[in-house]
Amino acid sequence: MTIIQLHILDWYDDIITSWVSLENDSYIFTCVQKDFTDGEKTYYGVKTDEKSSKEMQNIIGKKTFTKRDWSTINRIFEENNKSDNVFLLRTLSLSVGLDITFSKVRNSDIRTIMLSVDISTLYTCQDRDL
């Protein structure tokens, strides 16, 4: 799939949370692991439903987020953070036009992450072949 839109929601020490629109779907990606040797990052991606996607577009249009906006983003993330909606992506960087392939997350690997407060919560799986 190809990234059509990319909007950075939060960036701290190269740990990025973003809203990404692919060909037909949108996702909230948050970096949960970085390999400091080669720079590869693992993103935890939550597919957002159509209503949530429209809410995200409205928030992104503001450019500056309030506490209420962050609460809405957190709610969207939590509501969509379900087994069929969660994926992992390994890449050096995200950019518009990038073709990406991600893998399905097992039920036992679904994490409770609160954006942007718990953004440093790292994905703990050691299996490199997800």
KOLGU-4560 file (N, C-alpha, C; in nm, 3 decimals, padded with zeros to 5 digits):
<recs>
<n_xx: 00.084 n_yy: -00.117 n_zz: 00.000 ca_xx: 00.000 ca_yy: 00.000 ca_zz: 00.000 c_xx: 00.088 c_yy: 00.124 c_zz: 00.000 mol: A seq: 1 type: MET>
<n_xx: 00.036 n_yy: 00.231 n_zz: -00.054 ca_xx: 00.112 ca_yy: 00.354 ca_zz: -00.068 c_xx: 00.058 c_yy: 00.463 c_zz: 00.024 mol: A seq: 2 type: THR>
<n_xx: 00.147 n_yy: 00.533 n_zz: 00.091 ca_xx: 00.107 ca_yy: 00.644 ca_zz: 00.178 c_xx: 00.065 c_yy: 00.761 c_zz: 00.090 mol: A seq: 3 type: ILE>
<n_xx: -00.060 n_yy: 00.805 n_zz: 00.107 ca_xx: -00.115 ca_yy: 00.917 ca_zz: 00.032 c_xx: -00.100 c_yy: 01.047 c_zz: 00.110 mol: A seq: 4 type: ILE>
<n_xx: -00.129 n_yy: 01.043 n_zz: 00.240 ca_xx: -00.115 ca_yy: 01.159 ca_zz: 00.328 c_xx: -00.042 c_yy: 01.116 c_zz: 00.454 mol: A seq: 5 type: GLN>
<n_xx: 00.035 n_yy: 01.208 n_zz: 00.509 ca_xx: 00.107 ca_yy: 01.183 ca_zz: 00.633 c_xx: 00.105 c_yy: 01.310 c_zz: 00.716 mol: A seq: 6 type: LEU>
<n_xx: 00.051 n_yy: 01.303 n_zz: 00.836 ca_xx: 00.045 ca_yy: 01.418 ca_zz: 00.925 c_xx: 00.106 c_yy: 01.378 c_zz: 01.058 mol: A seq: 7 type: HIS>
<n_xx: 00.212 n_yy: 01.447 n_zz: 01.097 ca_xx: 00.278 ca_yy: 01.418 ca_zz: 01.224 c_xx: 00.197 c_yy: 01.481 c_zz: 01.336 mol: A seq: 8 type: ILE>
<n_xx: 00.157 n_yy: 01.397 n_zz: 01.431 ca_xx: 00.080 ca_yy: 01.443 ca_zz: 01.546 c_xx: 00.173 c_yy: 01.483 c_zz: 01.661 mol: A seq: 9 type: LEU>
<n_xx: 00.279 n_yy: 01.405 n_zz: 01.679 ca_xx: 00.373 ca_yy: 01.429 ca_zz: 01.788 c_xx: 00.509 c_yy: 01.375 c_zz: 01.749 mol: A seq: 10 type: ASP>
<n_xx: 00.614 n_yy: 01.447 n_zz: 01.788 ca_xx: 00.750 ca_yy: 01.404 ca_zz: 01.756 c_xx: 00.837 c_yy: 01.442 c_zz: 01.874 mol: A seq: 11 type: TRP>
<n_xx: 00.898 n_yy: 01.342 n_zz: 01.935 ca_xx: 00.986 ca_yy: 01.367 ca_zz: 02.049 c_xx: 01.105 c_yy: 01.273 c_zz: 02.038 mol: A seq: 12 type: TYR>
<n_xx: 01.223 n_yy: 01.327 n_zz: 02.029 ca_xx: 01.346 ca_yy: 01.248 ca_zz: 02.017 c_xx: 01.335 c_yy: 01.142 c_zz: 01.909 mol: A seq: 13 type: ASP>
<n_xx: 01.285 n_yy: 01.181 n_zz: 01.793 ca_xx: 01.273 ca_yy: 01.094 ca_zz: 01.676 c_xx: 01.170 c_yy: 00.982 c_zz: 01.695 mol: A seq: 14 type: ASP>
<n_xx: 01.088 n_yy: 00.991 n_zz: 01.798 ca_xx: 00.978 ca_yy: 00.898 ca_zz: 01.819 c_xx: 00.852 c_yy: 00.970 c_zz: 01.771 mol: A seq: 15 type: ILE>
<n_xx: 00.796 n_yy: 00.918 n_zz: 01.664 ca_xx: 00.691 ca_yy: 00.989 ca_zz: 01.593 c_xx: 00.556 c_yy: 00.919 c_zz: 01.606 mol: A seq: 16 type: ILE>
<n_xx: 00.452 n_yy: 00.999 n_zz: 01.625 ca_xx: 00.314 ca_yy: 00.952 ca_zz: 01.615 c_xx: 00.251 c_yy: 01.030 c_zz: 01.500 mol: A seq: 17 type: THR>
<n_xx: 00.185 n_yy: 00.958 n_zz: 01.411 ca_xx: 00.130 ca_yy: 01.025 ca_zz: 01.294 c_xx: -00.003 c_yy: 00.964 c_zz: 01.252 mol: A seq: 18 type: SER>
<n_xx: -00.076 n_yy: 01.042 n_zz: 01.176 ca_xx: -00.198 ca_yy: 00.993 ca_zz: 01.112 c_xx: -00.163 c_yy: 00.975 c_zz: 00.966 mol: A seq: 19 type: TRP>
<n_xx: -00.188 n_yy: 00.856 n_zz: 00.915 ca_xx: -00.147 ca_yy: 00.821 ca_zz: 00.779 c_xx: -00.269 c_yy: 00.775 c_zz: 00.701 mol: A seq: 20 type: VAL>
<n_xx: -00.282 n_yy: 00.829 n_zz: 00.581 ca_xx: -00.386 ca_yy: 00.785 ca_zz: 00.490 c_xx: -00.320 c_yy: 00.702 c_zz: 00.382 mol: A seq: 21 type: SER>
<n_xx: -00.368 n_yy: 00.579 n_zz: 00.368 ca_xx: -00.320 ca_yy: 00.492 ca_zz: 00.261 c_xx: -00.424 c_yy: 00.494 c_zz: 00.151 mol: A seq: 22 type: LEU>
<n_xx: -00.416 n_yy: 00.405 n_zz: 00.057 ca_xx: -00.505 ca_yy: 00.408 ca_zz: -00.058 c_xx: -00.653 c_yy: 00.418 c_zz: -00.022 mol: A seq: 23 type: GLU>
<n_xx: -00.701 n_yy: 00.333 n_zz: 00.069 ca_xx: -00.843 ca_yy: 00.335 ca_zz: 00.104 c_xx: -00.868 c_yy: 00.344 c_zz: 00.255 mol: A seq: 24 type: ASN>
<n_xx: -00.764 n_yy: 00.344 n_zz: 00.334 ca_xx: -00.778 ca_yy: 00.339 ca_zz: 00.478 c_xx: -00.690 c_yy: 00.444 c_zz: 00.545 mol: A seq: 25 type: ASP>
<n_xx: -00.718 n_yy: 00.469 n_zz: 00.673 ca_xx: -00.632 ca_yy: 00.559 ca_zz: 00.749 c_xx: -00.593 c_yy: 00.492 c_zz: 00.880 mol: A seq: 26 type: SER>
<n_xx: -00.478 n_yy: 00.533 n_zz: 00.933 ca_xx: -00.420 ca_yy: 00.470 ca_zz: 01.050 c_xx: -00.358 c_yy: 00.576 c_zz: 01.140 mol: A seq: 27 type: TYR>
<n_xx: -00.352 n_yy: 00.546 n_zz: 01.267 ca_xx: -00.267 ca_yy: 00.621 ca_zz: 01.359 c_xx: -00.147 c_yy: 00.530 c_zz: 01.383 mol: A seq: 28 type: ILE>
<n_xx: -00.029 n_yy: 00.578 n_zz: 01.345 ca_xx: 00.095 ca_yy: 00.503 ca_zz: 01.367 c_xx: 00.172 c_yy: 00.570 c_zz: 01.480 mol: A seq: 29 type: PHE>
<n_xx: 00.217 n_yy: 00.491 n_zz: 01.574 ca_xx: 00.305 ca_yy: 00.545 ca_zz: 01.678 c_xx: 00.429 c_yy: 00.457 c_zz: 01.685 mol: A seq: 30 type: THR>
<n_xx: 00.544 n_yy: 00.522 n_zz: 01.688 ca_xx: 00.670 ca_yy: 00.449 ca_zz: 01.695 c_xx: 00.682 c_yy: 00.387 c_zz: 01.834 mol: A seq: 31 type: CYS>
<n_xx: 00.704 n_yy: 00.256 n_zz: 01.838 ca_xx: 00.712 ca_yy: 00.188 ca_zz: 01.966 c_xx: 00.850 c_yy: 00.126 c_zz: 01.989 mol: A seq: 32 type: VAL>
<n_xx: 00.935 n_yy: 00.130 n_zz: 01.886 ca_xx: 01.069 ca_yy: 00.076 ca_zz: 01.902 c_xx: 01.160 c_yy: 00.136 c_zz: 01.796 mol: A seq: 33 type: GLN>
<n_xx: 01.283 n_yy: 00.165 n_zz: 01.835 ca_xx: 01.382 ca_yy: 00.214 ca_zz: 01.740 c_xx: 01.511 c_yy: 00.137 c_zz: 01.761 mol: A seq: 34 type: LYS>
<n_xx: 01.565 n_yy: 00.086 n_zz: 01.651 ca_xx: 01.694 ca_yy: 00.019 ca_zz: 01.655 c_xx: 01.799 c_yy: 00.127 c_zz: 01.632 mol: A seq: 35 type: ASP>
<n_xx: 01.874 n_yy: 00.159 n_zz: 01.734 ca_xx: 01.971 ca_yy: 00.268 ca_zz: 01.725 c_xx: 02.093 c_yy: 00.231 c_zz: 01.642 mol: A seq: 36 type: PHE>
<n_xx: 02.107 n_yy: 00.103 n_zz: 01.607 ca_xx: 02.218 ca_yy: 00.060 ca_zz: 01.523 c_xx: 02.193 c_yy: 00.096 c_zz: 01.377 mol: A seq: 37 type: THR>
<n_xx: 02.077 n_yy: 00.057 n_zz: 01.326 ca_xx: 02.049 ca_yy: 00.083 ca_zz: 01.184 c_xx: 01.940 c_yy: 00.188 c_zz: 01.161 mol: A seq: 38 type: ASP>
<n_xx: 01.876 n_yy: 00.237 n_zz: 01.267 ca_xx: 01.774 ca_yy: 00.341 ca_zz: 01.255 c_xx: 01.636 c_yy: 00.291 c_zz: 01.220 mol: A seq: 39 type: GLY>
<n_xx: 01.620 n_yy: 00.159 n_zz: 01.204 ca_xx: 01.489 ca_yy: 00.105 ca_zz: 01.171 c_xx: 01.393 c_yy: 00.124 c_zz: 01.289 mol: A seq: 40 type: GLU>
<n_xx: 01.271 n_yy: 00.164 n_zz: 01.257 ca_xx: 01.168 ca_yy: 00.186 ca_zz: 01.359 c_xx: 01.055 c_yy: 00.087 c_zz: 01.340 mol: A seq: 41 type: LYS>
<n_xx: 00.994 n_yy: 00.050 n_zz: 01.451 ca_xx: 00.874 ca_yy: -00.032 ca_zz: 01.448 c_xx: 00.758 c_yy: 00.058 c_zz: 01.490 mol: A seq: 42 type: THR>
<n_xx: 00.657 n_yy: 00.064 n_zz: 01.404 ca_xx: 00.538 ca_yy: 00.143 ca_zz: 01.430 c_xx: 00.422 c_yy: 00.050 c_zz: 01.463 mol: A seq: 43 type: TYR>
<n_xx: 00.346 n_yy: 00.087 n_zz: 01.562 ca_xx: 00.223 ca_yy: 00.019 ca_zz: 01.601 c_xx: 00.112 c_yy: 00.097 c_zz: 01.533 mol: A seq: 44 type: TYR>
<n_xx: 00.044 n_yy: 00.034 n_zz: 01.438 ca_xx: -00.058 ca_yy: 00.103 ca_zz: 01.360 c_xx: -00.198 c_yy: 00.057 c_zz: 01.394 mol: A seq: 45 type: GLY>
<n_xx: -00.286 n_yy: 00.154 n_zz: 01.416 ca_xx: -00.426 ca_yy: 00.125 ca_zz: 01.446 c_xx: -00.510 c_yy: 00.183 c_zz: 01.333 mol: A seq: 46 type: VAL>
<n_xx: -00.579 n_yy: 00.094 n_zz: 01.264 ca_xx: -00.667 ca_yy: 00.136 ca_zz: 01.155 c_xx: -00.787 c_yy: 00.206 c_zz: 01.213 mol: A seq: 47 type: LYS>
<n_xx: -00.820 n_yy: 00.324 n_zz: 01.159 ca_xx: -00.934 ca_yy: 00.400 ca_zz: 01.210 c_xx: -01.056 c_yy: 00.381 c_zz: 01.119 mol: A seq: 48 type: THR>
<n_xx: -01.172 n_yy: 00.377 n_zz: 01.182 ca_xx: -01.294 ca_yy: 00.364 ca_zz: 01.104 c_xx: -01.323 c_yy: 00.497 c_zz: 01.033 mol: A seq: 49 type: ASP>
<n_xx: -01.425 n_yy: 00.496 n_zz: 00.949 ca_xx: -01.456 ca_yy: 00.615 ca_zz: 00.867 c_xx: -01.489 c_yy: 00.737 c_zz: 00.952 mol: A seq: 50 type: GLU>
<n_xx: -01.572 n_yy: 00.719 n_zz: 01.055 ca_xx: -01.609 ca_yy: 00.831 ca_zz: 01.142 c_xx: -01.485 c_yy: 00.888 c_zz: 01.212 mol: A seq: 51 type: LYS>
<n_xx: -01.400 n_yy: 00.800 n_zz: 01.264 ca_xx: -01.277 ca_yy: 00.843 ca_zz: 01.332 c_xx: -01.183 c_yy: 00.914 c_zz: 01.235 mol: A seq: 52 type: SER>
<n_xx: -01.176 n_yy: 00.866 n_zz: 01.113 ca_xx: -01.091 ca_yy: 00.929 ca_zz: 01.013 c_xx: -01.135 c_yy: 01.073 c_zz: 00.986 mol: A seq: 53 type: SER>
<n_xx: -01.264 n_yy: 01.095 n_zz: 00.978 ca_xx: -01.315 ca_yy: 01.232 ca_zz: 00.957 c_xx: -01.285 c_yy: 01.321 c_zz: 01.078 mol: A seq: 54 type: LYS>
<n_xx: -01.298 n_yy: 01.264 n_zz: 01.200 ca_xx: -01.263 ca_yy: 01.340 ca_zz: 01.319 c_xx: -01.115 c_yy: 01.378 c_zz: 01.318 mol: A seq: 55 type: GLU>
<n_xx: -01.031 n_yy: 01.283 n_zz: 01.278 ca_xx: -00.887 ca_yy: 01.309 ca_zz: 01.272 c_xx: -00.857 c_yy: 01.419 c_zz: 01.171 mol: A seq: 56 type: MET>
<n_xx: -00.922 n_yy: 01.416 n_zz: 01.056 ca_xx: -00.899 ca_yy: 01.519 ca_zz: 00.955 c_xx: -00.938 c_yy: 01.657 c_zz: 01.007 mol: A seq: 57 type: GLN>
<n_xx: -01.046 n_yy: 01.665 n_zz: 01.084 ca_xx: -01.088 ca_yy: 01.792 ca_zz: 01.142 c_xx: -00.985 c_yy: 01.844 c_zz: 01.242 mol: A seq: 58 type: ASN>
<n_xx: -00.932 n_yy: 01.755 n_zz: 01.324 ca_xx: -00.831 ca_yy: 01.794 ca_zz: 01.423 c_xx: -00.703 c_yy: 01.837 c_zz: 01.353 mol: A seq: 59 type: ILE>
<n_xx: -00.659 n_yy: 01.761 n_zz: 01.255 ca_xx: -00.535 ca_yy: 01.792 ca_zz: 01.184 c_xx: -00.545 c_yy: 01.927 c_zz: 01.115 mol: A seq: 60 type: ILE>
<n_xx: -00.664 n_yy: 01.962 n_zz: 01.069 ca_xx: -00.682 ca_yy: 02.090 ca_zz: 01.002 c_xx: -00.655 c_yy: 02.209 c_zz: 01.092 mol: A seq: 61 type: GLY>
<n_xx: -00.659 n_yy: 02.188 n_zz: 01.224 ca_xx: -00.635 ca_yy: 02.297 ca_zz: 01.319 c_xx: -00.487 c_yy: 02.332 c_zz: 01.332 mol: A seq: 62 type: LYS>
<n_xx: -00.399 n_yy: 02.238 n_zz: 01.305 ca_xx: -00.253 ca_yy: 02.254 ca_zz: 01.315 c_xx: -00.201 c_yy: 02.254 c_zz: 01.459 mol: A seq: 63 type: LYS>
<n_xx: -00.270 n_yy: 02.319 n_zz: 01.551 ca_xx: -00.228 ca_yy: 02.320 ca_zz: 01.691 c_xx: -00.335 c_yy: 02.248 c_zz: 01.772 mol: A seq: 64 type: THR>
<n_xx: -00.291 n_yy: 02.149 n_zz: 01.852 ca_xx: -00.386 ca_yy: 02.066 ca_zz: 01.924 c_xx: -00.405 c_yy: 02.113 c_zz: 02.068 mol: A seq: 65 type: PHE>
<n_xx: -00.529 n_yy: 02.113 n_zz: 02.110 ca_xx: -00.562 ca_yy: 02.144 ca_zz: 02.249 c_xx: -00.566 c_yy: 02.014 c_zz: 02.330 mol: A seq: 66 type: THR>
<n_xx: -00.583 n_yy: 02.026 n_zz: 02.461 ca_xx: -00.599 ca_yy: 01.907 ca_zz: 02.545 c_xx: -00.722 c_yy: 01.828 c_zz: 02.501 mol: A seq: 67 type: LYS>
<n_xx: -00.825 n_yy: 01.898 n_zz: 02.463 ca_xx: -00.947 ca_yy: 01.832 ca_zz: 02.416 c_xx: -00.920 c_yy: 01.754 c_zz: 02.288 mol: A seq: 68 type: ARG>
<n_xx: -00.840 n_yy: 01.811 n_zz: 02.196 ca_xx: -00.804 ca_yy: 01.741 ca_zz: 02.073 c_xx: -00.727 c_yy: 01.613 c_zz: 02.104 mol: A seq: 69 type: ASP>
<n_xx: -00.631 n_yy: 01.623 n_zz: 02.199 ca_xx: -00.554 ca_yy: 01.505 ca_zz: 02.237 c_xx: -00.644 c_yy: 01.400 c_zz: 02.301 mol: A seq: 70 type: TRP>
<n_xx: -00.741 n_yy: 01.444 n_zz: 02.377 ca_xx: -00.837 ca_yy: 01.349 ca_zz: 02.436 c_xx: -00.915 c_yy: 01.277 c_zz: 02.326 mol: A seq: 71 type: SER>
<n_xx: -00.953 n_yy: 01.351 n_zz: 02.224 ca_xx: -01.025 ca_yy: 01.291 ca_zz: 02.111 c_xx: -00.935 c_yy: 01.193 c_zz: 02.037 mol: A seq: 72 type: THR>
<n_xx: -00.810 n_yy: 01.230 n_zz: 02.014 ca_xx: -00.716 ca_yy: 01.140 ca_zz: 01.945 c_xx: -00.697 c_yy: 01.014 c_zz: 02.028 mol: A seq: 73 type: ILE>
<n_xx: -00.681 n_yy: 01.029 n_zz: 02.159 ca_xx: -00.669 ca_yy: 00.913 ca_zz: 02.247 c_xx: -00.793 c_yy: 00.824 c_zz: 02.240 mol: A seq: 74 type: ASN>
<n_xx: -00.909 n_yy: 00.885 n_zz: 02.242 ca_xx: -01.034 ca_yy: 00.809 ca_zz: 02.234 c_xx: -01.042 c_yy: 00.732 c_zz: 02.103 mol: A seq: 75 type: ARG>
<n_xx: -01.009 n_yy: 00.799 n_zz: 01.993 ca_xx: -01.010 ca_yy: 00.734 ca_zz: 01.862 c_xx: -00.914 c_yy: 00.615 c_zz: 01.861 mol: A seq: 76 type: ILE>
<n_xx: -00.794 n_yy: 00.638 n_zz: 01.915 ca_xx: -00.694 ca_yy: 00.531 ca_zz: 01.921 c_xx: -00.747 c_yy: 00.414 c_zz: 02.001 mol: A seq: 77 type: PHE>
<n_xx: -00.801 n_yy: 00.441 n_zz: 02.119 ca_xx: -00.850 ca_yy: 00.335 ca_zz: 02.208 c_xx: -00.968 c_yy: 00.260 c_zz: 02.146 mol: A seq: 78 type: GLU>
<n_xx: -01.062 n_yy: 00.331 n_zz: 02.087 ca_xx: -01.181 ca_yy: 00.267 ca_zz: 02.030 c_xx: -01.145 c_yy: 00.178 c_zz: 01.911 mol: A seq: 79 type: GLU>
<n_xx: -01.042 n_yy: 00.213 n_zz: 01.839 ca_xx: -01.004 ca_yy: 00.137 ca_zz: 01.719 c_xx: -00.893 c_yy: 00.035 c_zz: 01.747 mol: A seq: 80 type: ASN>
<n_xx: -00.837 n_yy: 00.035 n_zz: 01.867 ca_xx: -00.727 ca_yy: -00.054 ca_zz: 01.904 c_xx: -00.782 c_yy: -00.193 c_zz: 01.936 mol: A seq: 81 type: ASN>
<n_xx: -00.824 n_yy: -00.263 n_zz: 01.830 ca_xx: -00.885 ca_yy: -00.395 ca_zz: 01.843 c_xx: -00.810 c_yy: -00.493 c_zz: 01.753 mol: A seq: 82 type: LYS>
<n_xx: -00.829 n_yy: -00.618 n_zz: 01.781 ca_xx: -00.757 ca_yy: -00.725 ca_zz: 01.713 c_xx: -00.751 c_yy: -00.709 c_zz: 01.560 mol: A seq: 83 type: SER>
<n_xx: -00.863 n_yy: -00.686 n_zz: 01.496 ca_xx: -00.865 ca_yy: -00.680 ca_zz: 01.350 c_xx: -00.809 c_yy: -00.549 c_zz: 01.294 mol: A seq: 84 type: ASP>
<n_xx: -00.781 n_yy: -00.451 n_zz: 01.379 ca_xx: -00.739 ca_yy: -00.319 ca_zz: 01.333 c_xx: -00.593 c_yy: -00.285 c_zz: 01.363 mol: A seq: 85 type: ASN>
<n_xx: -00.516 n_yy: -00.379 n_zz: 01.418 ca_xx: -00.383 ca_yy: -00.345 ca_zz: 01.467 c_xx: -00.275 c_yy: -00.415 c_zz: 01.385 mol: A seq: 86 type: VAL>
<n_xx: -00.172 n_yy: -00.336 n_zz: 01.348 ca_xx: -00.065 ca_yy: -00.386 ca_zz: 01.261 c_xx: 00.069 c_yy: -00.332 c_zz: 01.308 mol: A seq: 87 type: PHE>
<n_xx: 00.175 n_yy: -00.399 n_zz: 01.266 ca_xx: 00.311 ca_yy: -00.350 ca_zz: 01.289 c_xx: 00.374 c_yy: -00.317 c_zz: 01.156 mol: A seq: 88 type: LEU>
<n_xx: 00.454 n_yy: -00.212 n_zz: 01.156 ca_xx: 00.526 ca_yy: -00.168 ca_zz: 01.037 c_xx: 00.671 c_yy: -00.144 c_zz: 01.076 mol: A seq: 89 type: LEU>
<n_xx: 00.762 n_yy: -00.200 n_zz: 01.001 ca_xx: 00.905 ca_yy: -00.175 ca_zz: 01.023 c_xx: 00.958 c_yy: -00.098 c_zz: 00.903 mol: A seq: 90 type: ARG>
<n_xx: 01.019 n_yy: 00.017 n_zz: 00.930 ca_xx: 01.071 ca_yy: 00.100 ca_zz: 00.823 c_xx: 01.173 c_yy: 00.197 c_zz: 00.880 mol: A seq: 91 type: THR>
<n_xx: 01.256 n_yy: 00.253 n_zz: 00.793 ca_xx: 01.352 ca_yy: 00.355 ca_zz: 00.837 c_xx: 01.283 c_yy: 00.489 c_zz: 00.855 mol: A seq: 92 type: LEU>
<n_xx: 01.182 n_yy: 00.515 n_zz: 00.772 ca_xx: 01.110 ca_yy: 00.642 ca_zz: 00.783 c_xx: 00.974 c_yy: 00.630 c_zz: 00.714 mol: A seq: 93 type: SER>
<n_xx: 00.887 n_yy: 00.722 n_zz: 00.745 ca_xx: 00.757 ca_yy: 00.731 ca_zz: 00.679 c_xx: 00.758 c_yy: 00.854 c_zz: 00.590 mol: A seq: 94 type: LEU>
<n_xx: 00.704 n_yy: 00.841 n_zz: 00.470 ca_xx: 00.694 ca_yy: 00.957 ca_zz: 00.382 c_xx: 00.583 c_yy: 00.934 c_zz: 00.280 mol: A seq: 95 type: SER>
<n_xx: 00.527 n_yy: 01.044 n_zz: 00.230 ca_xx: 00.423 ca_yy: 01.036 ca_zz: 00.128 c_xx: 00.483 c_yy: 00.969 c_zz: 00.005 mol: A seq: 96 type: VAL>
<n_xx: 00.408 n_yy: 00.876 n_zz: -00.052 ca_xx: 00.453 ca_yy: 00.803 ca_zz: -00.170 c_xx: 00.524 c_yy: 00.671 c_zz: -00.138 mol: A seq: 97 type: GLY>
<n_xx: 00.557 n_yy: 00.650 n_zz: -00.012 ca_xx: 00.625 ca_yy: 00.527 ca_zz: 00.029 c_xx: 00.530 c_yy: 00.408 c_zz: 00.022 mol: A seq: 98 type: LEU>
<n_xx: 00.576 n_yy: 00.300 n_zz: -00.040 ca_xx: 00.500 ca_yy: 00.175 ca_zz: -00.039 c_xx: 00.535 c_yy: 00.100 c_zz: 00.087 mol: A seq: 99 type: ASP>
<n_xx: 00.434 n_yy: 00.061 n_zz: 00.163 ca_xx: 00.459 ca_yy: -00.008 ca_zz: 00.289 c_xx: 00.386 c_yy: -00.141 c_zz: 00.294 mol: A seq: 100 type: ILE>
<n_xx: 00.441 n_yy: -00.230 n_zz: 00.372 ca_xx: 00.379 ca_yy: -00.360 ca_zz: 00.400 c_xx: 00.387 c_yy: -00.379 c_zz: 00.550 mol: A seq: 101 type: THR>
<n_xx: 00.276 n_yy: -00.408 n_zz: 00.613 ca_xx: 00.281 ca_yy: -00.431 ca_zz: 00.755 c_xx: 00.225 c_yy: -00.567 c_zz: 00.790 mol: A seq: 102 type: PHE>
<n_xx: 00.256 n_yy: -00.611 n_zz: 00.912 ca_xx: 00.215 ca_yy: -00.743 ca_zz: 00.957 c_xx: 00.109 c_yy: -00.731 c_zz: 01.064 mol: A seq: 103 type: SER>
<n_xx: 00.027 n_yy: -00.833 n_zz: 01.073 ca_xx: -00.081 ca_yy: -00.838 ca_zz: 01.172 c_xx: -00.023 c_yy: -00.859 c_zz: 01.311 mol: A seq: 104 type: LYS>
<n_xx: -00.084 n_yy: -00.796 n_zz: 01.408 ca_xx: -00.044 ca_yy: -00.812 ca_zz: 01.548 c_xx: -00.130 c_yy: -00.921 c_zz: 01.610 mol: A seq: 105 type: VAL>
<n_xx: -00.068 n_yy: -01.007 n_zz: 01.686 ca_xx: -00.142 ca_yy: -01.111 ca_zz: 01.757 c_xx: -00.222 c_yy: -01.047 c_zz: 01.871 mol: A seq: 106 type: ARG>
<n_xx: -00.332 n_yy: -01.111 n_zz: 01.909 ca_xx: -00.415 ca_yy: -01.059 ca_zz: 02.018 c_xx: -00.334 c_yy: -01.032 c_zz: 02.143 mol: A seq: 107 type: ASN>
<n_xx: -00.239 n_yy: -01.121 n_zz: 02.173 ca_xx: -00.160 ca_yy: -01.105 ca_zz: 02.295 c_xx: -00.062 c_yy: -00.989 c_zz: 02.287 mol: A seq: 108 type: SER>
<n_xx: -00.042 n_yy: -00.934 n_zz: 02.167 ca_xx: 00.053 ca_yy: -00.824 ca_zz: 02.150 c_xx: -00.012 c_yy: -00.687 c_zz: 02.147 mol: A seq: 109 type: ASP>
<n_xx: -00.143 n_yy: -00.680 n_zz: 02.155 ca_xx: -00.210 ca_yy: -00.550 ca_zz: 02.153 c_xx: -00.175 c_yy: -00.476 c_zz: 02.281 mol: A seq: 110 type: ILE>
<n_xx: -00.129 n_yy: -00.355 n_zz: 02.266 ca_xx: -00.082 ca_yy: -00.275 ca_zz: 02.378 c_xx: -00.181 c_yy: -00.165 c_zz: 02.413 mol: A seq: 111 type: ARG>
<n_xx: -00.179 n_yy: -00.128 n_zz: 02.538 ca_xx: -00.255 ca_yy: -00.013 ca_zz: 02.582 c_xx: -00.159 c_yy: 00.105 c_zz: 02.579 mol: A seq: 112 type: THR>
<n_xx: -00.179 n_yy: 00.193 n_zz: 02.485 ca_xx: -00.093 ca_yy: 00.309 ca_zz: 02.470 c_xx: -00.182 c_yy: 00.432 c_zz: 02.474 mol: A seq: 113 type: ILE>
<n_xx: -00.147 n_yy: 00.527 n_zz: 02.556 ca_xx: -00.219 ca_yy: 00.654 ca_zz: 02.560 c_xx: -00.132 c_yy: 00.757 c_zz: 02.490 mol: A seq: 114 type: MET>
<n_xx: -00.183 n_yy: 00.813 n_zz: 02.384 ca_xx: -00.108 ca_yy: 00.914 ca_zz: 02.310 c_xx: -00.125 c_yy: 01.047 c_zz: 02.379 mol: A seq: 115 type: LEU>
<n_xx: -00.040 n_yy: 01.135 n_zz: 02.387 ca_xx: 00.102 ca_yy: 01.127 ca_zz: 02.369 c_xx: 00.174 c_yy: 01.099 c_zz: 02.500 mol: A seq: 116 type: SER>
<n_xx: 00.100 n_yy: 01.075 n_zz: 02.605 ca_xx: 00.158 ca_yy: 01.054 ca_zz: 02.737 c_xx: 00.246 c_yy: 00.930 c_zz: 02.741 mol: A seq: 117 type: VAL>
<n_xx: 00.198 n_yy: 00.817 n_zz: 02.691 ca_xx: 00.273 ca_yy: 00.692 ca_zz: 02.698 c_xx: 00.348 c_yy: 00.662 c_zz: 02.569 mol: A seq: 118 type: ASP>
<n_xx: 00.384 n_yy: 00.763 n_zz: 02.496 ca_xx: 00.445 ca_yy: 00.743 ca_zz: 02.366 c_xx: 00.577 c_yy: 00.667 c_zz: 02.374 mol: A seq: 119 type: ILE>
<n_xx: 00.641 n_yy: 00.667 n_zz: 02.490 ca_xx: 00.769 ca_yy: 00.597 ca_zz: 02.503 c_xx: 00.752 c_yy: 00.451 c_zz: 02.543 mol: A seq: 120 type: SER>
<n_xx: 00.626 n_yy: 00.403 n_zz: 02.556 ca_xx: 00.603 ca_yy: 00.263 ca_zz: 02.588 c_xx: 00.654 c_yy: 00.179 c_zz: 02.471 mol: A seq: 121 type: THR>
<n_xx: 00.750 n_yy: 00.093 n_zz: 02.496 ca_xx: 00.810 ca_yy: 00.018 ca_zz: 02.387 c_xx: 00.741 c_yy: -00.117 c_zz: 02.366 mol: A seq: 122 type: LEU>
<n_xx: 00.732 n_yy: -00.155 n_zz: 02.242 ca_xx: 00.683 ca_yy: -00.285 ca_zz: 02.206 c_xx: 00.788 c_yy: -00.386 c_zz: 02.249 mol: A seq: 123 type: TYR>
<n_xx: 00.750 n_yy: -00.489 n_zz: 02.321 ca_xx: 00.847 ca_yy: -00.576 ca_zz: 02.386 c_xx: 00.875 c_yy: -00.706 c_zz: 02.312 mol: A seq: 124 type: THR>
<n_xx: 00.810 n_yy: -00.732 n_zz: 02.203 ca_xx: 00.830 ca_yy: -00.857 ca_zz: 02.131 c_xx: 00.972 c_yy: -00.865 c_zz: 02.074 mol: A seq: 125 type: CYS>
<n_xx: 01.037 n_yy: -00.977 n_zz: 02.094 ca_xx: 01.173 ca_yy: -00.997 ca_zz: 02.043 c_xx: 01.174 c_yy: -01.068 c_zz: 01.909 mol: A seq: 126 type: GLN>
<n_xx: 01.057 n_yy: -01.112 n_zz: 01.860 ca_xx: 01.047 ca_yy: -01.185 ca_zz: 01.735 c_xx: 01.062 c_yy: -01.089 c_zz: 01.618 mol: A seq: 127 type: ASP>
<n_xx: 01.172 n_yy: -01.095 n_zz: 01.547 ca_xx: 01.200 ca_yy: -01.004 ca_zz: 01.435 c_xx: 01.126 c_yy: -01.045 c_zz: 01.309 mol: A seq: 128 type: ARG>
<n_xx: 01.062 n_yy: -01.161 n_zz: 01.306 ca_xx: 00.995 ca_yy: -01.209 ca_zz: 01.185 c_xx: 00.844 c_yy: -01.203 c_zz: 01.196 mol: A seq: 129 type: ASP>
<n_xx: 00.791 n_yy: -01.099 n_zz: 01.256 ca_xx: 00.645 ca_yy: -01.088 ca_zz: 01.273 c_xx: 00.578 c_yy: -01.081 c_zz: 01.139 mol: A seq: 130 type: LEU>
</recs>
